[in-house]
Amino acid sequence: MNTTSNYITKGPETMGAGASLSFGAARLSFVSAFVSVFLMLILHLVKPGLSPASHMLSEYAIGDQGWIMKLAFFAWAASCLLLVMAIRSYIHTMAGKIGLVLLFIVGLSLVMAGIFVMDPPTASPEELTTHGNLHGLSAMIGIPGHAIAALLISFSLKQNPEWFKAKTTLVRFAHFTWISLLLLFASVFIMMSQSGGKFTGDNAVGWFNRLLVFSYCAWLIVTARNAIAISKTNGSPGA
């Protein structure tokens, strides 16, 4: 039996509301990821007192103008959830389906991150709050989950002939996510080992945090952009 039979492309005459919905979801996912990055860049101008080298992006949600960072989290979450809707019909492997479920969970964790503001990194154990702990939980789910989902989804799409032209770029950006994740973990480990387990401002962990977020949003943008292009090729309604 021909193993490519699972990937038969539907012609325009067989594509209906479902294809149109996927195309719309891909476009919205693309825009949402861009909006999230744009808002986070704006925050560096709105809150210049927070050094990018020594402060995490989540810290921008604390205090004045914190709503901008919250909105960035929600836009990022929307991009993840919409991408699941946009590409699910292209996923035919078990690993890819697991990746979709994981990306959906990541989207929910980002909603949680936007709702619950983190505690200041310098807070003592007695000063920690419930909303700060919930933000920490969302980070524990979303930060590693996003990289794993990107890898599982990308390698599944790579096997789909419709994504042949995009597979090299897609896999490269997926690798970018886990490399950024390892760099962040390494920077945090080095910082903690040098400061006796405390979060200090004399480090560059903030830059690695930004690199991680950029790599995640870049993967969303690249994947959504290719989903849009493929939908147009397939004659999606409204394309």
C-alpha positions in Angstrom: 0.0 0.0 0.0 1.2 3.5 -0.8 2.1 5.2 2.4 1.4 8.6 0.9 -2.3 7.8 0.6 -2.9 9.4 4.0 -1.8 12.7 2.6 -4.1 13.0 -0.5 -4.9 16.6 -1.0 -8.5 17.7 -1.2 -9.4 19.6 -4.3 -11.1 22.9 -4.2 -14.4 21.3 -5.1 -14.4 19.2 -1.9 -13.2 21.9 0.5 -15.9 23.7 2.5 -16.4 25.5 5.7 -13.7 23.5 7.5 -11.0 24.5 5.1 -12.1 28.1 5.2 -12.0 28.0 9.0 -8.5 26.5 9.0 -7.3 29.2 6.6 -8.8 31.9 8.8 -7.3 30.4 11.9 -3.8 30.3 10.3 -4.0 34.0 9.4 -5.2 35.0 12.9 -2.4 32.9 14.4 0.1 34.6 12.3 -1.1 38.1 13.2 -1.5 37.2 17.0 2.2 36.1 17.2 3.3 39.3 15.6 1.1 41.3 17.9 2.6 39.5 20.9 6.2 40.3 19.8 5.3 43.9 19.0 3.7 44.5 22.4 6.8 43.0 24.2 9.1 45.3 22.2 6.9 48.3 23.1 7.3 47.4 26.8 11.0 48.0 26.5 10.2 51.6 25.7 7.4 52.0 28.1 9.4 50.6 31.0 13.0 51.5 30.3 13.9 51.1 34.0 13.9 47.3 33.7 17.2 46.1 32.3 16.7 43.5 29.5 19.8 41.7 30.8 18.6 41.1 34.3 14.8 41.1 34.1 12.5 38.5 32.7 9.7 39.5 30.3 7.1 38.4 32.8 8.3 41.1 35.2 6.8 43.7 32.8 3.3 42.6 34.0 4.1 43.9 37.5 3.0 47.4 38.3 2.2 50.3 36.0 1.5 49.4 32.3 1.4 45.8 33.3 -1.7 45.3 31.2 0.5 45.5 28.0 2.4 42.4 29.0 -0.8 40.6 30.0 -2.2 41.4 26.5 1.1 40.1 25.0 0.5 36.8 26.9 -3.1 36.6 25.6 -2.0 37.3 22.0 0.7 34.6 22.3 -1.9 32.2 23.7 -4.3 32.9 20.9 -1.6 32.2 18.3 -0.9 28.8 19.8 -4.6 27.8 20.1 -5.4 29.1 16.6 -2.5 27.3 15.1 -3.8 24.0 16.5 -7.0 24.6 14.6 -5.2 25.7 11.5 -2.9 22.7 11.0 -4.7 19.8 12.7 -5.9 18.4 9.3 -2.2 18.2 8.1 -1.1 16.1 11.1 -1.3 12.3 10.6 1.2 10.9 13.0 0.7 10.0 16.7 3.7 12.1 17.7 2.2 15.1 15.8 -1.2 14.7 17.4 0.5 14.6 20.8 2.3 17.8 19.8 -1.1 19.4 18.9 -2.5 18.5 22.3 0.6 19.8 24.0 0.5 23.1 22.0 -3.2 23.5 23.1 -2.1 23.0 26.7 0.7 25.6 26.2 -1.9 28.0 24.9 -4.0 27.6 28.1 -0.9 28.0 30.3 -0.2 31.3 28.5 -3.7 32.5 29.3 -2.9 31.6 33.0 0.3 33.5 32.7 -1.5 36.6 31.6 -4.1 36.4 34.3 -1.8 35.7 37.2 1.1 38.1 37.6 4.4 36.7 38.8 6.0 37.6 42.1 9.2 39.7 42.0 12.2 37.3 41.5 13.8 38.8 44.7 10.7 37.9 46.8 11.5 35.8 49.9 9.5 32.5 50.5 7.3 34.4 53.0 6.5 37.0 50.4 5.3 34.6 47.7 1.7 34.8 46.7 -0.9 32.5 45.2 -1.1 34.4 41.9 2.7 34.3 41.7 2.8 30.6 42.3 0.1 30.1 39.6 2.2 32.1 37.2 5.2 29.9 38.1 3.1 26.8 37.4 2.1 28.2 34.0 5.8 28.8 33.2 6.7 25.2 34.2 4.1 23.9 31.7 4.5 26.4 28.9 8.2 27.0 28.7 9.3 23.4 28.1 6.0 22.4 26.5 6.3 24.9 23.7 9.6 23.5 22.5 8.5 19.9 22.7 5.3 20.7 20.8 7.2 22.6 18.1 9.5 19.6 17.5 6.7 17.0 17.5 4.5 19.0 15.2 7.3 20.1 12.8 8.6 16.5 12.3 5.1 15.4 11.7 4.4 18.1 9.1 7.8 17.2 7.5 6.3 13.9 6.5 3.3 15.5 4.8 4.1 16.0 1.1 2.0 19.2 1.1 4.6 20.7 3.5 7.6 19.5 1.4 8.8 23.0 0.4 8.5 24.3 4.0 10.0 21.4 5.8 13.6 22.6 6.0 12.7 26.0 7.3 10.1 24.6 9.7 12.5 22.1 11.2 15.2 24.7 11.6 12.9 27.0 13.6 11.8 24.0 15.7 15.4 23.3 16.5 15.9 26.9 17.4 13.2 26.5 20.1 15.0 23.7 22.0 18.4 25.3 21.6 17.0 28.5 23.1 15.4 26.5 25.9 18.7 24.8 26.8 20.5 28.2 26.8 18.0 29.7 29.2 18.2 26.7 31.5 22.0 26.9 31.4 22.0 30.7 32.2 19.6 30.2 35.1 21.7 27.3 36.5 24.9 29.3 36.2 23.3 32.4 37.8 21.9 30.3 40.7 25.1 28.5 41.3 27.1 31.7 41.5 24.6 33.5 43.8 23.9 30.8 46.3 20.5 29.9 44.8 19.3 33.5 44.6 18.1 35.5 41.6 20.4 38.4 41.2 20.6 41.3 38.7 24.2 40.7 37.8 23.6 38.3 34.9 22.4 38.0 31.3 19.5 35.6 32.0 17.1 38.2 30.7 18.6 38.1 27.2 18.2 34.3 27.1 14.6 34.7 28.2 13.9 37.0 25.4 15.7 34.7 22.9 13.5 31.9 24.0 10.3 33.9 23.6 11.4 35.2 20.2 12.2 31.6 19.0 8.8 30.4 20.1 6.9 33.2 18.4 9.1 32.9 15.3 8.2 29.2 15.0 4.5 30.1 15.3 4.8 32.8 12.6 6.7 30.5 10.2 4.3 27.6 10.7 1.2 29.8 10.4 2.7 31.5 7.3 3.2 28.2 5.6 -0.3 27.0 6.6 -1.7 30.1 4.9 0.4 29.4 1.7 -0.6 25.8 1.5 -4.3 26.6 2.1 -4.1 29.1 -0.9 -2.5 26.4 -3.0 -5.3 24.0 -2.1 -7.9 26.5 -3.1 -9.2 27.3 0.4 -12.4 29.4 0.3 -11.5 33.0 0.9 -7.9 32.5 0.0 
